[in-house]
């Protein structure tokens, strides 16, 4: 999966993190001046595309995409848009798409909706065949899979149509494919052909200014040395906090931790644990009540449940706006958010008093080998082929494979353009921040339980955090049978679907 700094232009107001704005940058990728035929100059030693030499006869395929008002790159990642003319991302997508149109006779166009997921049921139930692909947040799309609204993209033995998608190729997100397949069936894809899958990955943004003021040392070294843990997170948060002049903690205080109720799940995921995981046979099994889950969540609750350590955005009106202002005012050390919010901090009209950096989600303890950074399941994007696409299914899978390949393996690759854009915009010349982002994006976690939300399990950790009382055990017992029943129902549906 791509290891690049992934940013998106958003209005950072509420959880889940949503919305965006378009950025114009100078056209600085000289390759964008080349002709389409020049882009086929690809090193013969790299991974092969594997598609046949086939022309689809000027076929137009339509993507129902997230509007630029919600995801800044939600539409332009599929096809260029006029309002982003002379933007390096826009030009790179145009370059990629013209190559595919010339080589394979397939043109990609888009129709924008703020929330395509709200249109899916209507599309299927009224048999609207206007859309060949649909893109939106993974949890919404997964729910539509369970409603049998999307085609399986695998080559099934009892099918008389061909899928050209090869999920073994590196331009597809292997972690997503592994975690989101049930009974070895795949209905959704994510990978290098889009940007908005990586944008909404959770991380820890931190105030370099406050860390220096409080003499907290080099936080990057904690990550390099494997010492960036929940215990260290709490220790630093306590060291950084400062009550107001009356000894109270409120919107005027300096906070060690800025977060939200769902951060309970995100920090739990940071241990590598999902609420539901697949067993050795590929069957989802509940892990939310394991010994490890209870042990890790106890540490998480000690951070988020302490109202003198963590200020939670969900706890008061206008919470996200206030939390953002506090961080911008250099009154918050650690900020649990997604990578996309880095751009909103840079683009804000407010006075920015903080110099900030980025770290992964902390480990549960020093013995943990890897860092794990969960995606925002409501915003991290995936693509599905609706069942109303009966005439163009083969061409659509062909196009998706081509889009993935040419987004990665051209001189003007989408990865390179995106990387250059974000570096130029963010002025992230700090090699530590770039390395941190590489770590984050190479360790993304898709929590099967959160994505399918079996029996409401997604809210398990959030409920204790919200109440300020650790009732994790009793809350789980109250929904345990419902979770298992929902998993059984999902497996039955997957067995029946194709």
C-alpha positions as CSV (number, residue, x, y, z in Angstrom):
1,X,0.0,0.0,0.0
2,X,1.2,3.5,-0.7
3,X,3.6,5.0,1.8
4,X,3.0,8.7,1.3
5,X,1.8,11.7,3.3
6,X,-2.0,11.7,2.8
7,X,-3.8,15.0,3.4
8,X,-7.2,16.4,2.4
9,X,-8.7,19.8,2.7
10,X,-11.5,19.7,5.2
11,X,-13.6,21.8,7.5
12,X,-12.9,20.3,10.8
13,X,-16.1,20.7,12.8
14,X,-17.4,17.4,14.1
15,X,-16.8,13.7,14.4
16,X,-16.5,11.8,12.2
17,X,-14.2,14.2,10.5
18,X,-15.9,15.5,7.4
19,X,-15.9,18.0,4.6
20,X,-13.2,19.7,2.6
21,X,-12.0,22.5,0.3
22,X,-10.2,22.5,-3.0
23,X,-6.6,23.7,-3.1
24,X,-4.9,25.2,-6.2
25,X,-1.2,24.7,-6.5
26,X,1.2,25.5,-9.2
27,X,1.6,23.0,-12.0
28,X,5.1,21.9,-11.0
29,X,5.2,18.4,-12.3
30,X,6.9,18.8,-15.7
31,X,5.6,15.4,-16.8
32,X,2.2,16.8,-17.0
33,X,3.3,18.6,-20.2
34,X,4.0,15.4,-21.9
35,X,1.8,13.7,-24.5
36,X,-0.3,10.8,-23.4
37,X,1.8,8.4,-25.5
38,X,4.9,9.4,-23.5
39,X,3.5,8.0,-20.3
40,X,3.6,4.5,-21.5
41,X,7.4,4.6,-21.0
42,X,7.3,2.3,-18.0
43,X,10.2,0.2,-16.7
44,X,9.7,-3.3,-18.1
45,X,11.2,-4.7,-14.9
46,X,8.3,-3.5,-12.7
47,X,5.2,-5.4,-11.8
48,X,3.1,-6.2,-14.9
49,X,-0.5,-5.0,-15.3
50,X,-1.8,-8.3,-16.6
51,X,-4.7,-6.9,-18.7
52,X,-5.2,-8.1,-22.3
53,X,-4.7,-5.7,-25.2
54,X,-8.3,-4.8,-25.5
55,X,-10.1,-1.7,-26.7
56,X,-13.7,-1.1,-25.4
57,X,-14.7,1.2,-28.2
58,X,-15.0,4.6,-26.6
59,X,-17.1,3.3,-23.6
60,X,-17.9,5.9,-20.9
61,X,-18.1,4.7,-17.3
62,X,-19.7,6.8,-14.6
63,X,-18.6,7.0,-11.0
64,X,-21.0,8.3,-8.3
65,X,-18.4,10.1,-6.1
66,X,-18.2,12.1,-2.9
67,X,-18.5,15.8,-3.7
68,X,-15.6,18.2,-3.3
69,X,-17.6,19.9,-0.5
70,X,-17.2,16.9,1.7
71,X,-13.9,15.3,0.4
72,X,-11.7,17.7,-1.4
73,X,-10.3,15.0,-3.7
74,X,-13.5,12.8,-3.6
75,X,-14.3,13.6,-7.2
76,X,-11.0,14.6,-8.8
77,X,-9.3,11.3,-7.9
78,X,-11.5,9.7,-10.6
79,X,-11.7,12.4,-13.2
80,X,-10.4,16.0,-13.6
81,X,-12.8,18.9,-12.7
82,X,-12.8,22.4,-14.1
83,X,-12.5,24.2,-10.8
84,X,-9.2,22.5,-10.1
85,X,-7.6,23.3,-13.4
86,X,-3.8,23.7,-13.1
87,X,-3.8,21.7,-9.9
88,X,-1.1,19.0,-9.9
89,X,-3.5,16.3,-8.7
90,X,-6.1,17.3,-11.3
91,X,-3.5,17.3,-14.1
92,X,-2.1,14.0,-13.0
93,X,-5.6,12.4,-13.0
94,X,-6.3,13.9,-16.4
95,X,-3.0,12.5,-17.6
96,X,-3.8,9.0,-16.3
97,X,-7.3,9.0,-17.6
98,X,-6.3,10.2,-21.1
99,X,-3.8,7.3,-21.3
100,X,-6.5,4.8,-20.4
101,X,-8.9,6.3,-22.8
102,X,-6.3,6.2,-25.6
103,X,-5.0,2.7,-24.8
104,X,-8.2,0.9,-23.8
105,X,-11.1,3.0,-25.2
106,X,-12.6,3.7,-21.7
107,X,-13.5,7.2,-20.5
108,X,-14.2,8.0,-16.8
109,X,-16.8,10.6,-15.8
110,X,-18.2,11.5,-12.4
111,X,-21.4,12.5,-10.7
112,X,-21.0,14.2,-7.3
113,X,-23.1,13.7,-4.2
114,X,-22.3,14.7,-0.7
115,X,-23.2,11.2,0.6
116,X,-23.4,8.7,-2.3
117,X,-24.3,6.0,0.3
118,X,-27.7,7.7,0.8
119,X,-28.4,7.1,-2.9
120,X,-27.5,3.5,-3.2
121,X,-30.7,1.9,-2.0
122,X,-32.7,4.2,-4.3
123,X,-30.5,3.3,-7.2
124,X,-30.9,-0.4,-6.7
125,X,-34.6,-0.4,-5.8
126,X,-35.6,1.8,-8.8
127,X,-33.1,-0.1,-11.1
128,X,-31.2,3.0,-12.1
129,X,-28.3,2.0,-14.3
130,X,-26.7,5.4,-14.6
131,X,-23.7,4.5,-12.4
132,X,-21.0,1.9,-13.0
133,X,-19.1,2.5,-9.7
134,X,-19.9,4.0,-6.3
135,X,-17.4,5.4,-3.8
136,X,-18.0,6.4,-0.2
137,X,-17.0,5.6,3.4
138,X,-16.2,1.9,4.1
139,X,-18.8,1.3,6.9
140,X,-21.7,2.7,4.8
141,X,-20.6,0.6,1.8
142,X,-20.2,-2.5,3.9
143,X,-23.8,-2.1,5.1
144,X,-24.9,-2.0,1.5
145,X,-23.0,-5.1,0.7
146,X,-25.1,-6.9,3.4
147,X,-28.2,-5.6,1.6
148,X,-26.9,-7.3,-1.6
149,X,-26.5,-4.1,-3.5
150,X,-23.0,-4.7,-4.9
151,X,-21.5,-7.3,-7.2
152,X,-18.8,-9.7,-6.0
153,X,-15.6,-8.8,-7.9
154,X,-14.1,-12.2,-7.7
155,X,-14.1,-14.7,-10.6
156,X,-16.6,-17.1,-9.4
157,X,-16.8,-20.6,-10.8
158,X,-20.5,-20.4,-11.4
159,X,-20.3,-17.0,-13.2
160,X,-20.3,-16.5,-16.9
161,X,-18.7,-13.0,-16.7
162,X,-15.0,-12.1,-16.2
163,X,-13.6,-9.9,-13.4
164,X,-10.3,-8.3,-14.5
165,X,-9.4,-7.3,-10.9
166,X,-6.3,-9.0,-9.6
167,X,-6.2,-8.4,-5.8
168,X,-2.8,-9.9,-5.5
169,X,-1.3,-6.8,-7.3
170,X,0.4,-4.2,-5.1
171,X,-1.8,-1.3,-6.2
172,X,-4.6,-2.8,-4.1
173,X,-4.8,-2.4,-0.4
174,X,-3.9,-5.9,0.9
175,X,-4.9,-5.2,4.5
176,X,-8.3,-4.1,3.4
177,X,-8.8,-7.1,1.1
178,X,-7.7,-9.5,3.9
179,X,-9.9,-8.0,6.6
180,X,-13.0,-7.2,4.7
181,X,-13.5,-10.4,2.8
182,X,-15.9,-12.9,4.3
183,X,-16.1,-16.5,3.1
184,X,-13.3,-15.4,0.7
185,X,-15.6,-13.1,-1.2
186,X,-14.7,-9.5,-2.1
187,X,-17.3,-6.8,-2.9
188,X,-15.4,-3.6,-2.3
189,X,-11.9,-2.4,-3.2
190,X,-9.4,0.3,-2.0
191,X,-5.9,1.1,-3.2
192,X,-3.6,3.4,-5.2
193,X,-6.3,4.5,-7.6
194,X,-7.9,6.8,-5.0
195,X,-6.6,9.2,-2.3
196,X,-9.5,9.3,0.1
197,X,-8.8,5.9,1.5
198,X,-5.6,7.0,3.2
199,X,-6.8,10.5,4.1
200,X,-8.9,9.4,6.9
201,X,-6.4,7.3,8.9
202,X,-6.1,8.1,12.6
203,X,-2.9,9.5,14.0
204,X,-1.6,11.6,16.9
205,X,-0.9,15.2,16.0
206,X,1.2,16.9,18.7
207,X,2.3,20.4,19.5
208,X,6.1,20.7,19.1
209,X,5.8,24.2,20.6
210,X,4.2,22.9,23.8
211,X,6.6,19.9,24.0
212,X,9.6,22.3,23.8
213,X,8.0,24.7,26.4
214,X,7.4,21.9,28.8
215,X,10.8,20.3,28.1
216,X,9.3,16.9,27.2
217,X,12.1,15.8,25.0
218,X,12.1,14.5,21.4
219,X,8.7,12.7,20.8
220,X,9.9,11.3,17.5
221,X,12.6,9.3,19.3
222,X,9.9,7.6,21.4
223,X,8.5,6.2,18.2
224,X,11.9,5.2,16.8
225,X,12.9,3.5,20.0
226,X,9.5,1.6,20.4
227,X,8.7,3.6,23.6
228,X,5.6,5.4,22.2
229,X,3.0,3.7,24.4
230,X,-0.3,4.4,26.1
231,X,1.7,4.8,29.4
232,X,4.0,7.3,27.8
233,X,1.0,9.1,26.2
234,X,-0.6,9.5,29.7
235,X,2.7,10.6,31.3
236,X,3.3,13.3,28.7
237,X,-0.3,14.5,28.9
238,X,0.0,14.9,32.7
239,X,3.3,16.7,32.3
240,X,1.8,19.1,29.8
241,X,-1.6,20.0,31.4
242,X,-2.2,23.1,33.3
243,X,-5.3,24.3,35.1
244,X,-6.7,27.8,34.8
245,X,-6.0,30.4,37.4
246,X,-8.7,29.0,39.7
247,X,-7.3,25.5,39.6
248,X,-10.1,24.2,37.2
249,X,-9.9,22.4,33.9
250,X,-12.0,24.0,31.2
251,X,-11.8,25.7,27.8
252,X,-9.2,28.1,29.2
253,X,-6.8,25.4,30.4
254,X,-3.8,23.7,28.9
255,X,-4.7,20.1,28.0
256,X,-2.5,17.1,27.8
257,X,-4.9,15.2,25.5
258,X,-7.5,16.5,23.0
259,X,-9.8,13.7,21.8
260,X,-13.4,12.4,21.4
261,X,-15.5,9.5,22.6
262,X,-14.6,7.2,19.6
263,X,-10.9,7.7,20.5
264,X,-11.6,4.9,23.0
265,X,-11.9,2.5,20.1
266,X,-9.0,4.1,18.1
267,X,-6.6,3.8,21.0
268,X,-7.8,0.2,21.6
269,X,-7.1,-0.5,17.9
270,X,-3.6,0.9,18.4
271,X,-2.8,-2.4,20.3
272,X,-3.5,-4.2,17.0
273,X,-6.8,-5.5,18.4
274,X,-10.0,-5.3,16.5
275,X,-13.4,-5.6,18.2
276,X,-14.1,-8.5,15.8
277,X,-11.3,-10.4,14.0
278,X,-11.3,-13.3,11.5
279,X,-10.1,-16.6,12.9
280,X,-7.8,-19.1,11.1
281,X,-10.8,-20.2,8.9
282,X,-11.7,-16.7,7.9
283,X,-14.8,-16.5,10.1
284,X,-15.4,-13.4,12.2
285,X,-15.0,-14.0,15.9
286,X,-15.7,-11.5,18.7
287,X,-12.4,-10.3,20.4
288,X,-13.9,-7.3,22.1
289,X,-14.1,-9.2,25.4
290,X,-10.7,-10.8,25.4
291,X,-8.3,-10.5,28.3
292,X,-6.1,-8.2,26.1
293,X,-9.1,-6.0,25.3
294,X,-9.9,-5.4,28.9
295,X,-6.2,-4.8,29.8
296,X,-5.7,-2.3,27.0
297,X,-9.0,-0.5,27.5
298,X,-8.2,0.0,31.2
299,X,-5.1,2.0,30.1
300,X,-7.2,3.9,27.5
301,X,-9.9,4.8,30.0
302,X,-7.2,6.1,32.4
303,X,-6.4,8.6,29.7
304,X,-9.8,9.5,28.2
305,X,-11.8,9.1,31.4
306,X,-9.7,11.5,33.4
307,X,-11.3,14.9,32.9
308,X,-8.1,16.6,34.0
309,X,-6.1,14.9,31.3
310,X,-8.4,14.7,28.2
311,X,-10.8,17.3,26.8
312,X,-13.4,15.4,24.7
313,X,-15.0,17.2,21.7
314,X,-18.3,15.3,22.2
315,X,-18.8,16.7,25.7
316,X,-20.1,20.2,24.8
317,X,-21.7,22.2,22.0
318,X,-19.3,23.2,19.3
319,X,-16.8,20.8,20.7
320,X,-14.8,20.1,17.6
321,X,-14.4,23.8,16.8
322,X,-13.3,24.5,20.4
323,X,-10.9,21.6,20.5
324,X,-9.3,22.8,17.3
325,X,-9.0,26.3,18.5
326,X,-7.3,25.1,21.7
327,X,-4.8,23.1,19.8
328,X,-4.2,26.1,17.4
329,X,-3.7,28.3,20.4
330,X,-0.9,25.9,21.7
331,X,-3.0,24.7,24.6
332,X,-3.1,21.1,23.8
333,X,-0.2,18.6,23.5
334,X,-1.6,15.5,22.0
335,X,-4.5,15.5,19.5
336,X,-6.3,12.3,18.4
337,X,-7.5,13.0,14.9
338,X,-7.0,11.9,11.3
339,X,-4.2,12.8,8.9
340,X,-6.6,14.9,6.8
341,X,-7.0,17.4,9.7
342,X,-3.4,18.5,9.2
343,X,-4.4,20.4,6.2
344,X,-7.3,22.2,7.9
345,X,-4.9,23.4,10.6
346,X,-2.6,24.9,7.9
347,X,-5.4,26.4,5.9
348,X,-7.4,27.9,8.7
349,X,-8.1,31.7,8.9
350,X,-7.4,31.6,12.6
351,X,-4.0,32.7,14.0
352,X,-1.9,29.6,14.3
353,X,0.3,29.8,17.4
354,X,1.5,26.2,17.3
355,X,4.1,24.3,15.4
356,X,2.9,20.8,15.1
357,X,4.1,17.3,14.1
358,X,2.5,13.9,13.7
359,X,3.0,10.6,15.5
360,X,1.3,7.2,15.1
361,X,-1.4,6.0,17.5
362,X,0.6,4.7,20.6
363,X,1.3,1.1,21.2
364,X,-0.3,-0.8,24.2
365,X,3.1,-1.5,25.6
366,X,6.8,-1.7,24.7
367,X,6.5,-5.4,23.9
368,X,4.2,-4.7,20.9
369,X,6.2,-4.9,17.7
370,X,4.2,-2.7,15.4
371,X,2.1,0.4,15.4
372,X,-1.5,0.2,14.3
373,X,-3.5,3.1,13.0
374,X,-7.2,2.5,12.4
375,X,-9.1,4.2,9.6
376,X,-12.1,6.5,10.1
377,X,-14.7,4.0,9.0
378,X,-17.2,6.7,8.1
379,X,-14.9,8.5,5.8
380,X,-12.1,6.3,4.5
381,X,-13.3,5.5,1.0
382,X,-13.8,2.3,-0.9
383,X,-15.4,1.4,-4.3
384,X,-18.2,-1.0,-5.2
385,X,-19.9,-2.0,-8.4
386,X,-23.7,-1.7,-8.0
387,X,-25.9,-4.5,-9.2
388,X,-27.7,-2.2,-11.6
389,X,-24.4,-2.3,-13.6
390,X,-25.3,-5.3,-15.6
391,X,-24.0,-4.3,-19.1
392,X,-20.6,-2.8,-18.1
393,X,-19.4,-5.1,-15.2
394,X,-16.5,-6.5,-17.1
395,X,-15.4,-3.2,-18.5
396,X,-15.7,-1.7,-15.0
397,X,-13.4,-4.2,-13.4
398,X,-11.0,-3.7,-16.4
399,X,-11.0,0.0,-15.8
400,X,-10.5,-0.3,-12.1
401,X,-7.4,-2.5,-12.6
402,X,-6.1,-0.1,-15.2
403,X,-6.7,2.9,-12.9
404,X,-4.9,1.2,-10.0
405,X,-1.9,0.3,-12.2
406,X,-1.5,3.7,-13.9
407,X,-2.1,5.5,-10.6
408,X,1.1,3.8,-9.3
409,X,3.3,3.0,-12.3
410,X,3.7,6.1,-14.4
411,X,6.2,8.9,-14.3
412,X,3.2,11.1,-13.4
413,X,1.8,8.7,-10.8
414,X,-1.0,9.9,-8.5
415,X,1.1,8.9,-5.6
416,X,4.0,11.1,-6.6
417,X,1.7,14.1,-7.4
418,X,-0.1,13.8,-4.1
419,X,3.1,13.5,-2.2
420,X,4.5,16.6,-3.9
421,X,1.4,18.5,-3.3
422,X,1.1,17.8,0.4
423,X,4.8,18.5,1.0
424,X,4.6,21.8,-0.8
425,X,1.4,22.8,1.0
426,X,2.3,21.7,4.5
427,X,6.0,22.7,4.3
428,X,6.7,19.3,5.9
429,X,10.4,19.4,5.3
430,X,10.9,17.7,8.6
431,X,12.1,14.2,7.7
432,X,10.8,12.9,11.0
433,X,7.2,13.9,10.1
434,X,7.6,12.2,6.7
435,X,8.8,9.0,8.4
436,X,6.0,9.1,10.9
437,X,3.5,9.4,8.0
438,X,5.1,6.4,6.3
439,X,4.8,4.4,9.5
440,X,1.1,5.4,9.9
441,X,0.1,4.6,6.3
442,X,1.9,1.3,6.2
443,X,0.2,0.1,9.4
444,X,-3.4,1.0,8.7
445,X,-6.0,-1.2,10.5
446,X,-9.5,-2.1,9.3
447,X,-11.5,-3.2,12.3
448,X,-14.1,-5.7,10.9
449,X,-16.3,-5.1,14.0
450,X,-16.4,-1.3,13.6
451,X,-16.9,-1.5,9.8
452,X,-19.8,-3.9,9.9
453,X,-20.9,-2.7,13.3
454,X,-22.1,-6.1,14.3
455,X,-24.7,-5.7,17.0
456,X,-23.7,-2.1,17.7
457,X,-20.2,-3.1,18.8
458,X,-18.7,0.1,17.4
459,X,-20.0,2.0,20.3
460,X,-18.7,-0.3,23.0
461,X,-15.6,1.6,24.1
462,X,-17.2,5.0,23.4
463,X,-20.0,4.4,25.8
464,X,-17.7,4.1,28.8
465,X,-15.7,7.1,27.7
466,X,-18.8,9.2,27.3
467,X,-20.2,8.2,30.7
468,X,-16.9,8.7,32.5
469,X,-17.3,5.3,34.1
470,X,-15.6,2.1,32.9
471,X,-18.6,-0.2,32.3
472,X,-17.0,-1.9,29.3
473,X,-17.6,-5.5,30.7
474,X,-21.3,-5.0,31.5
475,X,-21.9,-3.1,28.3
476,X,-20.4,-5.9,26.3
477,X,-22.5,-8.6,28.1
478,X,-25.6,-6.6,27.2
479,X,-24.9,-6.9,23.5
480,X,-22.8,-10.1,23.2
481,X,-25.7,-12.3,21.9
482,X,-26.7,-9.5,19.5
483,X,-23.1,-9.2,18.1
484,X,-22.9,-13.0,17.5
485,X,-26.3,-13.1,15.9
486,X,-25.3,-10.2,13.6
487,X,-22.2,-12.1,12.6
488,X,-24.1,-15.3,11.8
489,X,-26.6,-13.3,9.7
490,X,-23.8,-11.6,7.8
491,X,-22.2,-15.0,7.0
492,X,-25.5,-16.4,5.7
493,X,-25.9,-13.4,3.5
494,X,-22.4,-13.6,2.1
495,X,-22.9,-17.3,1.4
496,X,-26.0,-16.4,-0.7
497,X,-24.5,-13.5,-2.5
498,X,-22.5,-13.3,-5.7
